Amino acid sequence: MNFLAHLYLAGKDEGLIIGNFIADSIRGKEINDYSVNIQKGIVLHRKIDEFTDGHPIVKKTVARLRKSAAKYAPVVSDVIYDHFLATNWLQYSPTPLPTFAQNSYQFLNHNKHLMPNKIHLLLEYMIRQNWLVKYASIHGIAQTLKGMQARVHFSNTMASSIIDLVDDYSLFLKDFQQFFPEIQEFVQKEKRQLYFE
């Protein structure tokens, strides 16, 4: 799951939203620097990632991407799933995607003082380039993959995975449609545990 899915799955709890957004940049004991509610968001993000990475449907998606993305196939898989969430957004939310995106940007920007400094530039790029809405188009995904490829210090061919997406679009879509209800159910259970700890 990438940014769009994590923000969507976090729901309306502010701590869960912030924690989900910053989780990948938090290492070790740094989690203790944050409020209990934000810590819960960080934990939820990690549980979502663990569930996703170990799921047999996601493993099928990743396997299709190995040739083009190699060890980065799981990362590309996350972006592709965000694409299908964006293109099928109204099946999952009554709020139009552009509205959800703007609300998310406004909330995150308003609360960036609660986030590590290294996240600020990423958030700035996300807002300026409207990543959450951009995921809905093939062109937007192609741009996203090119940007990711350029940011990785090691040689990689992530951007060529767009060809895999186009060629096997219906197969990737089927994977997403089968998987997403399961991650939704998993997250609801995890939230209940987090709230009552």
Secondary structure by P-SEA (a helix, b strand, c coil): ccaaaaaaaacccaaaaaaaaacccccccccccccaaaaaaaaaaaaaaaaaaacaaaaaaaaaaccccccaaaaaaaaaaaaaaaaaccccccccaaaaaaaaaaaaaaacccccccaaaaaaaaaaaccccccccaaaaaaaaaaaaaacccccccccaaaaaaaaaaaaaaaaaacaaaaaaaaaaaaaaaaac
